[in-house]
């Protein structure tokens, strides 16, 4: 597995995953 920094060209593939996680409303970046 090669882990690299996301590029602007990756947006269309990353956005649906990120959007689903955030929209669920049960994931927080900071302690609440």
C-alpha positions in Angstrom: 0.0 0.0 0.0 1.3 3.4 -0.9 -0.1 6.3 1.2 0.2 9.7 -0.4 -1.1 13.2 0.1 -4.5 13.7 -1.6 -4.4 15.8 -4.7 -7.0 18.1 -6.2 -7.7 15.4 -8.9 -8.7 13.0 -6.1 -11.6 15.1 -4.9 -14.4 13.3 -7.0 -13.4 10.0 -5.4 -12.8 11.2 -1.8 -15.9 13.5 -1.5 -18.6 10.8 -1.5 -16.9 8.9 1.3 -16.2 12.0 3.4 -19.7 13.3 2.8 -21.3 10.1 4.0 -19.2 10.0 7.2 -19.8 13.6 8.1 -23.5 13.6 7.1 -24.2 10.7 9.5 -23.6 13.2 12.3 -21.9 10.7 14.6 -18.3 11.5 13.8 -16.5 14.4 15.4 -13.1 15.9 14.8 -13.0 17.3 18.3 -14.2 16.0 21.7 -17.8 17.3 22.3 
